């Protein structure tokens, strides 16, 4: 039994022990009131208001529960079995002491069986059934007072009642386990459906080759950022990145090697940005990068670092030849709109391609050309 199970059982055990206290207090008070009203209290003890038999029973029951309180802290893992035994002892004490005055108290033997049903555990049910059945038979044989109260016919009826209750308890446990398994299957199906939904949603937003977000997600995210910019003046820059001479790579080394280049560059892009930035594969060999919270020059330094880092990567699959990228970088201006923003970055990329490639073109304060001048 793990720590969580022990904690759950402790809550149940505390509740059952509290129930025993309430039951004992009710029985003592009810019997004392009834006895006093009937005028059968023994004279000479507390002015004739306390029946010594009831007093003895009360002391025995309270002592039993005090022992139970002690074991609650020192026998935590076995306390459910202790409660079943306590329930049986309470039932026997009640039957022996007041069974003659109050008929039908044999039903109190159901207490340990009912308690065991709370745990939905076959071992506890078997334990409760056996200790109640054989315990009652033993007490019946050894205690003459009980034989005077319980006739042979009642004895047979009680045995049948105990066996019947045990059988019903096991049936209830089995039915409860069926319902629990059904609930688990329902929860599992719901979890699988939830996971499938999340997976489907994620894969619909993801580029399958590179693992980056796709162009659909890029447009959705850019739309939301533009709305945020128009409301709060959010600083935002867009970079469009294109691999130089990628068609020649595919033609010379094959599309499989070209795909490997795309994957390696995508991984590099992902590790080169912060959690505030967003990178996506827009299509083919073209990528988009959205940066927020930076000044234009800070974003320029970021993309220049990316461009320079890519040029330094090794590509064994390309006979160790290098790969370069061209980048167009621009800043969003309020009222520009998404299409104009993308068109401006794409135009700057086009200029970088025509001015020798492996460079970044931006429109920040006249800083229009950055990159390899060789």
KOLBAVEX-121869 format. One record per residue (C-alpha): residue number from 1; residue in one letter; chain; x, y negated, z. Coordinates in pm, whole numbers, plus 50000, padded with zeros to 5 digits. Example, Ala and Ser with C-alpha at 12.3 -4.5 7.8 and 13.67 -1.06 7.14 Angstrom:
# KOLBAVEX-121869
(1, 'A', 'A', (51230, 50450, 50780))
(2, 'S', 'A', (51367, 50106, 50714))
# end
This chain:
# KOLBAVEX-121869
(1, 'X', 'A', (50000, 50000, 50000))
(2, 'X', 'A', (50156, 49670, 49896))
(3, 'X', 'A', (50156, 49346, 50093))
(4, 'X', 'A', (49857, 49205, 49900))
(5, 'X', 'A', (49649, 49518, 49973))
(6, 'X', 'A', (49741, 49499, 50343))
(7, 'X', 'A', (49630, 49136, 50354))
(8, 'X', 'A', (49295, 49217, 50190))
(9, 'X', 'A', (49235, 49513, 50424))
(10, 'X', 'A', (49325, 49297, 50725))
(11, 'X', 'A', (49046, 49056, 50635))
(12, 'X', 'A', (48796, 49342, 50610))
(13, 'X', 'A', (48924, 49500, 50932))
(14, 'X', 'A', (48893, 49173, 51120))
(15, 'X', 'A', (48533, 49137, 51001))
(16, 'X', 'A', (48445, 49494, 51104))
(17, 'X', 'A', (48606, 49447, 51447))
(18, 'X', 'A', (48405, 49128, 51492))
(19, 'X', 'A', (48093, 49325, 51398))
(20, 'X', 'A', (48174, 49578, 51672))
(21, 'X', 'A', (48198, 49297, 51928))
(22, 'X', 'A', (47862, 49158, 51821))
(23, 'X', 'A', (47703, 49506, 51824))
(24, 'X', 'A', (47836, 49587, 52171))
(25, 'X', 'A', (47730, 49250, 52312))
(26, 'X', 'A', (47381, 49292, 52164))
(27, 'X', 'A', (47340, 49645, 52303))
(28, 'X', 'A', (47457, 49549, 52653))
(29, 'X', 'A', (47240, 49239, 52670))
(30, 'X', 'A', (46934, 49407, 52519))
(31, 'X', 'A', (46954, 49711, 52748))
(32, 'X', 'A', (47014, 49500, 53059))
(33, 'X', 'A', (46718, 49274, 52980))
(34, 'X', 'A', (46498, 49573, 52903))
(35, 'X', 'A', (46608, 49753, 53219))
(36, 'X', 'A', (46550, 49446, 53437))
(37, 'X', 'A', (46204, 49387, 53295))
(38, 'X', 'A', (46113, 49751, 53347))
(39, 'X', 'A', (46224, 49724, 53709))
(40, 'X', 'A', (46456, 50022, 53688))
(41, 'X', 'A', (46774, 49847, 53794))
(42, 'X', 'A', (46954, 50019, 54081))
(43, 'X', 'A', (46920, 49844, 54416))
(44, 'X', 'A', (47217, 49760, 54626))
(45, 'X', 'A', (47438, 49640, 54338))
(46, 'X', 'A', (47434, 49273, 54248))
(47, 'X', 'A', (47099, 49246, 54423))
(48, 'X', 'A', (46945, 49517, 54207))
(49, 'X', 'A', (46986, 49336, 53877))
(50, 'X', 'A', (47259, 49553, 53721))
(51, 'X', 'A', (47219, 49918, 53626))
(52, 'X', 'A', (47546, 50096, 53715))
(53, 'X', 'A', (47516, 50320, 53409))
(54, 'X', 'A', (47489, 50014, 53184))
(55, 'X', 'A', (47775, 49848, 53367))
(56, 'X', 'A', (47992, 50156, 53318))
(57, 'X', 'A', (47896, 50168, 52950))
(58, 'X', 'A', (47973, 49799, 52908))
(59, 'X', 'A', (48314, 49831, 53070))
(60, 'X', 'A', (48395, 50135, 52853))
(61, 'X', 'A', (48289, 49965, 52531))
(62, 'X', 'A', (48468, 49639, 52606))
(63, 'X', 'A', (48784, 49827, 52705))
(64, 'X', 'A', (48763, 50022, 52381))
(65, 'X', 'A', (48738, 49702, 52178))
(66, 'X', 'A', (49026, 49542, 52367))
(67, 'X', 'A', (49240, 49841, 52271))
(68, 'X', 'A', (49119, 49784, 51916))
(69, 'X', 'A', (49230, 49420, 51934))
(70, 'X', 'A', (49575, 49532, 52046))
(71, 'X', 'A', (49604, 49790, 51767))
(72, 'X', 'A', (49489, 49531, 51512))
(73, 'X', 'A', (49830, 49363, 51546))
(74, 'X', 'A', (50046, 49671, 51599))
(75, 'X', 'A', (49888, 49930, 51370))
(76, 'X', 'A', (49801, 49717, 51070))
(77, 'X', 'A', (49848, 49982, 50800))
(78, 'X', 'A', (49644, 50245, 50989))
(79, 'X', 'A', (49388, 50016, 51144))
(80, 'X', 'A', (49108, 50113, 50905))
(81, 'X', 'A', (49132, 50468, 51044))
(82, 'X', 'A', (49137, 50323, 51397))
(83, 'X', 'A', (48813, 50136, 51323))
(84, 'X', 'A', (48647, 50457, 51205))
(85, 'X', 'A', (48746, 50630, 51531))
(86, 'X', 'A', (48628, 50332, 51738))
(87, 'X', 'A', (48294, 50341, 51556))
(88, 'X', 'A', (48254, 50710, 51639))
(89, 'X', 'A', (48341, 50655, 52009))
(90, 'X', 'A', (48093, 50367, 52032))
(91, 'X', 'A', (47821, 50590, 51885))
(92, 'X', 'A', (47893, 50874, 52133))
(93, 'X', 'A', (47900, 50639, 52435))
(94, 'X', 'A', (47569, 50484, 52334))
(95, 'X', 'A', (47407, 50825, 52281))
(96, 'X', 'A', (47529, 50971, 52613))
(97, 'X', 'A', (47454, 50668, 52832))
(98, 'X', 'A', (47124, 50537, 52696))
(99, 'X', 'A', (47016, 50809, 52454))
(100, 'X', 'A', (46764, 50946, 52699))
(101, 'X', 'A', (46602, 50606, 52756))
(102, 'X', 'A', (46602, 50501, 52391))
(103, 'X', 'A', (46508, 50761, 52134))
(104, 'X', 'A', (46665, 50775, 51789))
(105, 'X', 'A', (47011, 50648, 51885))
(106, 'X', 'A', (47156, 50942, 51695))
(107, 'X', 'A', (47149, 50706, 51402))
(108, 'X', 'A', (47448, 50530, 51561))
(109, 'X', 'A', (47663, 50818, 51432))
(110, 'X', 'A', (47626, 50659, 51091))
(111, 'X', 'A', (47848, 50367, 51203))
(112, 'X', 'A', (48188, 50526, 51119))
(113, 'X', 'A', (48054, 50654, 50787))
(114, 'X', 'A', (47917, 50314, 50690))
(115, 'X', 'A', (48244, 50147, 50791))
(116, 'X', 'A', (48445, 50387, 50573))
(117, 'X', 'A', (48233, 50297, 50271))
(118, 'X', 'A', (48366, 49940, 50283))
(119, 'X', 'A', (48707, 50060, 50166))
(120, 'X', 'A', (48590, 50251, 49856))
(121, 'X', 'A', (48861, 50506, 49932))
(122, 'X', 'A', (48806, 50883, 49924))
(123, 'X', 'A', (49059, 50952, 50203))
(124, 'X', 'A', (48883, 50721, 50443))
(125, 'X', 'A', (48543, 50863, 50349))
(126, 'X', 'A', (48663, 51220, 50408))
(127, 'X', 'A', (48825, 51116, 50735))
(128, 'X', 'A', (48509, 50943, 50858))
(129, 'X', 'A', (48288, 51235, 50754))
(130, 'X', 'A', (48506, 51503, 50916))
(131, 'X', 'A', (48578, 51319, 51239))
(132, 'X', 'A', (48211, 51230, 51283))
(133, 'X', 'A', (48086, 51581, 51203))
(134, 'X', 'A', (48337, 51783, 51402))
(135, 'X', 'A', (48364, 51518, 51674))
(136, 'X', 'A', (47990, 51529, 51731))
(137, 'X', 'A', (47988, 51909, 51738))
(138, 'X', 'A', (48275, 51912, 51990))
(139, 'X', 'A', (48112, 51653, 52216))
(140, 'X', 'A', (47780, 51834, 52190))
(141, 'X', 'A', (47938, 52161, 52303))
(142, 'X', 'A', (48142, 52003, 52584))
(143, 'X', 'A', (47904, 51740, 52726))
(144, 'X', 'A', (47596, 51879, 52897))
(145, 'X', 'A', (47426, 51538, 52916))
(146, 'X', 'A', (47429, 51516, 52539))
(147, 'X', 'A', (47277, 51862, 52503))
(148, 'X', 'A', (46993, 51753, 52730))
(149, 'X', 'A', (46925, 51454, 52506))
(150, 'X', 'A', (46972, 51627, 52169))
(151, 'X', 'A', (46765, 51940, 52119))
(152, 'X', 'A', (46889, 52223, 51894))
(153, 'X', 'A', (46650, 52104, 51625))
(154, 'X', 'A', (46783, 51750, 51657))
(155, 'X', 'A', (47134, 51889, 51646))
(156, 'X', 'A', (47067, 52058, 51311))
(157, 'X', 'A', (46898, 51744, 51180))
(158, 'X', 'A', (47193, 51527, 51285))
(159, 'X', 'A', (47440, 51762, 51114))
(160, 'X', 'A', (47230, 51743, 50796))
(161, 'X', 'A', (47212, 51364, 50826))
(162, 'X', 'A', (47589, 51334, 50860))
(163, 'X', 'A', (47657, 51564, 50565))
(164, 'X', 'A', (47397, 51385, 50354))
(165, 'X', 'A', (47542, 51043, 50438))
(166, 'X', 'A', (47893, 51165, 50351))
(167, 'X', 'A', (47772, 51294, 50015))
(168, 'X', 'A', (47592, 50965, 49946))
(169, 'X', 'A', (47903, 50772, 50049))
(170, 'X', 'A', (48117, 50961, 49798))
(171, 'X', 'A', (47853, 50906, 49529))
(172, 'X', 'A', (47851, 50534, 49606))
(173, 'X', 'A', (48232, 50526, 49586))
(174, 'X', 'A', (48233, 50703, 49250))
(175, 'X', 'A', (47966, 50469, 49117))
(176, 'X', 'A', (48160, 50172, 49248))
(177, 'X', 'A', (48477, 50295, 49078))
(178, 'X', 'A', (48286, 50336, 48753))
(179, 'X', 'A', (48160, 49979, 48778))
(180, 'X', 'A', (48512, 49859, 48865))
(181, 'X', 'A', (48664, 50038, 48566))
(182, 'X', 'A', (48389, 49898, 48346))
(183, 'X', 'A', (48466, 49549, 48475))
(184, 'X', 'A', (48839, 49605, 48418))
(185, 'X', 'A', (48770, 49715, 48061))
(186, 'X', 'A', (48552, 49408, 48007))
(187, 'X', 'A', (48819, 49178, 48152))
(188, 'X', 'A', (49088, 49354, 47948))
(189, 'X', 'A', (48883, 49315, 47630))
(190, 'X', 'A', (48826, 48950, 47711))
(191, 'X', 'A', (49197, 48901, 47776))
(192, 'X', 'A', (49288, 49072, 47449))
(193, 'X', 'A', (49035, 48857, 47264))
(194, 'X', 'A', (49178, 48546, 47429))
(195, 'X', 'A', (49534, 48648, 47339))
(196, 'X', 'A', (49428, 48727, 46982))
(197, 'X', 'A', (49258, 48388, 46956))
(198, 'X', 'A', (49564, 48207, 47091))
(199, 'X', 'A', (49792, 48410, 46863))
(200, 'X', 'A', (49575, 48338, 46562))
(201, 'X', 'A', (49566, 47969, 46648))
(202, 'X', 'A', (49944, 47965, 46696))
(203, 'X', 'A', (50019, 48153, 46375))
(204, 'X', 'A', (49788, 47920, 46181))
(205, 'X', 'A', (50003, 47630, 46301))
(206, 'X', 'A', (50334, 47806, 46247))
(207, 'X', 'A', (50556, 47856, 45946))
(208, 'X', 'A', (50609, 48232, 45931))
(209, 'X', 'A', (50957, 48222, 45783))
(210, 'X', 'A', (51124, 47970, 46011))
(211, 'X', 'A', (50907, 47971, 46323))
(212, 'X', 'A', (50869, 47592, 46302))
(213, 'X', 'A', (50534, 47419, 46281))
(214, 'X', 'A', (50387, 47400, 45933))
(215, 'X', 'A', (50279, 47096, 45730))
(216, 'X', 'A', (49916, 47125, 45848))
(217, 'X', 'A', (50023, 47092, 46209))
(218, 'X', 'A', (50258, 46811, 46112))
(219, 'X', 'A', (49973, 46607, 45968))
(220, 'X', 'A', (49749, 46676, 46269))
(221, 'X', 'A', (50019, 46569, 46512))
(222, 'X', 'A', (50114, 46264, 46309))
(223, 'X', 'A', (49751, 46152, 46298))
(224, 'X', 'A', (49726, 46170, 46677))
(225, 'X', 'A', (50054, 45981, 46722))
(226, 'X', 'A', (49942, 45706, 46486))
(227, 'X', 'A', (49620, 45663, 46685))
(228, 'X', 'A', (49831, 45641, 46999))
(229, 'X', 'A', (50064, 45389, 46833))
(230, 'X', 'A', (49777, 45168, 46717))
(231, 'X', 'A', (49639, 45164, 47073))
(232, 'X', 'A', (49957, 45139, 47278))
(233, 'X', 'A', (50237, 45035, 47044))
(234, 'X', 'A', (50420, 45368, 47073))
(235, 'X', 'A', (50767, 45360, 46919))
(236, 'X', 'A', (50782, 45622, 46644))
(237, 'X', 'A', (51013, 45710, 46357))
(238, 'X', 'A', (50970, 45965, 46078))
(239, 'X', 'A', (51256, 46147, 45905))
(240, 'X', 'A', (51211, 46360, 45593))
(241, 'X', 'A', (51497, 46609, 45554))
(242, 'X', 'A', (51575, 46800, 45234))
(243, 'X', 'A', (51846, 47061, 45170))
(244, 'X', 'A', (52078, 46956, 44892))
(245, 'X', 'A', (52109, 47182, 44586))
(246, 'X', 'A', (51888, 47450, 44739))
(247, 'X', 'A', (51779, 47580, 44398))
(248, 'X', 'A', (52142, 47653, 44316))
(249, 'X', 'A', (52176, 47847, 44643))
(250, 'X', 'A', (51877, 48066, 44550))
(251, 'X', 'A', (52001, 48114, 44196))
(252, 'X', 'A', (52354, 48205, 44299))
(253, 'X', 'A', (52304, 48406, 44617))
(254, 'X', 'A', (51940, 48515, 44590))
(255, 'X', 'A', (51620, 48418, 44767))
(256, 'X', 'A', (51691, 48645, 45063))
(257, 'X', 'A', (52007, 48453, 45143))
(258, 'X', 'A', (51821, 48129, 45079))
(259, 'X', 'A', (51562, 48232, 45337))
(260, 'X', 'A', (51843, 48300, 45584))
(261, 'X', 'A', (51972, 47946, 45526))
(262, 'X', 'A', (51625, 47808, 45597))
(263, 'X', 'A', (51601, 48007, 45921))
(264, 'X', 'A', (51947, 47898, 46038))
(265, 'X', 'A', (51879, 47531, 45964))
(266, 'X', 'A', (51541, 47553, 46137))
(267, 'X', 'A', (51704, 47695, 46447))
(268, 'X', 'A', (51962, 47418, 46441))
(269, 'X', 'A', (51691, 47153, 46407))
(270, 'X', 'A', (51495, 47299, 46699))
(271, 'X', 'A', (51795, 47287, 46929))
(272, 'X', 'A', (51900, 46937, 46820))
(273, 'X', 'A', (51589, 46752, 46934))
(274, 'X', 'A', (51428, 46673, 47270))
(275, 'X', 'A', (51088, 46774, 47402))
(276, 'X', 'A', (50960, 46431, 47294))
(277, 'X', 'A', (51035, 46506, 46927))
(278, 'X', 'A', (50852, 46720, 46674))
(279, 'X', 'A', (50999, 46913, 46382))
(280, 'X', 'A', (50814, 47103, 46110))
(281, 'X', 'A', (50884, 47276, 45785))
(282, 'X', 'A', (50690, 47068, 45538))
(283, 'X', 'A', (50738, 47304, 45247))
(284, 'X', 'A', (51013, 47471, 45045))
(285, 'X', 'A', (51344, 47332, 45161))
(286, 'X', 'A', (51193, 47013, 45308))
(287, 'X', 'A', (51151, 46940, 45680))
(288, 'X', 'A', (50993, 46656, 45873))
(289, 'X', 'A', (51105, 46517, 46208))
(290, 'X', 'A', (50896, 46281, 46423))
(291, 'X', 'A', (51074, 46098, 46704))
(292, 'X', 'A', (50897, 45898, 46975))
(293, 'X', 'A', (51022, 45676, 47255))
(294, 'X', 'A', (51346, 45589, 47077))
(295, 'X', 'A', (51460, 45263, 46927))
(296, 'X', 'A', (51516, 45280, 46549))
(297, 'X', 'A', (51895, 45284, 46592))
(298, 'X', 'A', (51874, 45561, 46854))
(299, 'X', 'A', (51671, 45773, 46611))
(300, 'X', 'A', (51922, 45695, 46338))
(301, 'X', 'A', (52198, 45832, 46561))
(302, 'X', 'A', (51993, 46147, 46620))
(303, 'X', 'A', (51937, 46222, 46252))
(304, 'X', 'A', (52297, 46136, 46166))
(305, 'X', 'A', (52408, 46386, 46428))
(306, 'X', 'A', (52177, 46643, 46271))
(307, 'X', 'A', (52306, 46573, 45920))
(308, 'X', 'A', (52668, 46593, 46031))
(309, 'X', 'A', (52605, 46906, 46238))
(310, 'X', 'A', (52442, 47088, 45947))
(311, 'X', 'A', (52738, 47005, 45724))
(312, 'X', 'A', (52968, 47170, 45979))
(313, 'X', 'A', (52767, 47494, 46006))
(314, 'X', 'A', (52916, 47815, 45874))
(315, 'X', 'A', (52715, 48031, 45635))
(316, 'X', 'A', (52882, 48372, 45590))
(317, 'X', 'A', (52595, 48476, 45363))
(318, 'X', 'A', (52701, 48198, 45122))
(319, 'X', 'A', (53067, 48305, 45112))
(320, 'X', 'A', (53129, 48050, 45390))
(321, 'X', 'A', (53024, 47760, 45172))
(322, 'X', 'A', (52871, 47462, 45350))
(323, 'X', 'A', (52517, 47333, 45318))
(324, 'X', 'A', (52425, 46966, 45335))
(325, 'X', 'A', (52102, 46773, 45370))
(326, 'X', 'A', (51975, 46432, 45265))
(327, 'X', 'A', (51749, 46235, 45497))
(328, 'X', 'A', (51504, 45950, 45458))
(329, 'X', 'A', (51426, 45769, 45787))
(330, 'X', 'A', (51175, 45494, 45857))
(331, 'X', 'A', (50979, 45347, 46147))
(332, 'X', 'A', (50602, 45326, 46182))
(333, 'X', 'A', (50462, 44973, 46175))
(334, 'X', 'A', (50116, 44901, 46308))
(335, 'X', 'A', (49854, 44918, 46035))
(336, 'X', 'A', (50080, 45113, 45799))
(337, 'X', 'A', (49883, 45439, 45804))
(338, 'X', 'A', (50006, 45796, 45767))
(339, 'X', 'A', (50030, 45810, 45388))
(340, 'X', 'A', (50230, 45488, 45361))
(341, 'X', 'A', (50465, 45605, 45639))
(342, 'X', 'A', (50535, 45937, 45469))
(343, 'X', 'A', (50571, 45775, 45127))
(344, 'X', 'A', (50826, 45528, 45262))
(345, 'X', 'A', (51037, 45803, 45427))
(346, 'X', 'A', (51011, 46015, 45110))
(347, 'X', 'A', (51125, 45722, 44895))
(348, 'X', 'A', (51429, 45672, 45119))
(349, 'X', 'A', (51504, 46043, 45087))
(350, 'X', 'A', (51485, 46009, 44707))
(351, 'X', 'A', (51735, 45725, 44725))
(352, 'X', 'A', (51972, 45934, 44940))
(353, 'X', 'A', (51958, 46210, 44679))
(354, 'X', 'A', (52042, 45970, 44396))
(355, 'X', 'A', (52326, 45807, 44583))
(356, 'X', 'A', (52530, 46122, 44624))
(357, 'X', 'A', (52337, 46341, 44872))
(358, 'X', 'A', (52458, 46442, 45220))
(359, 'X', 'A', (52353, 46105, 45357))
(360, 'X', 'A', (52080, 45929, 45553))
(361, 'X', 'A', (51890, 45636, 45404))
(362, 'X', 'A', (51701, 45412, 45648))
(363, 'X', 'A', (51551, 45063, 45640))
(364, 'X', 'A', (51656, 44944, 45984))
(365, 'X', 'A', (51790, 44588, 45981))
(366, 'X', 'A', (51976, 44626, 45657))
(367, 'X', 'A', (52137, 44955, 45764))
(368, 'X', 'A', (52034, 45127, 45444))
(369, 'X', 'A', (52307, 45378, 45374))
(370, 'X', 'A', (52470, 45621, 45611))
(371, 'X', 'A', (52657, 45938, 45540))
(372, 'X', 'A', (52935, 46090, 45338))
(373, 'X', 'A', (53108, 45816, 45134))
(374, 'X', 'A', (53364, 46048, 44982))
# end
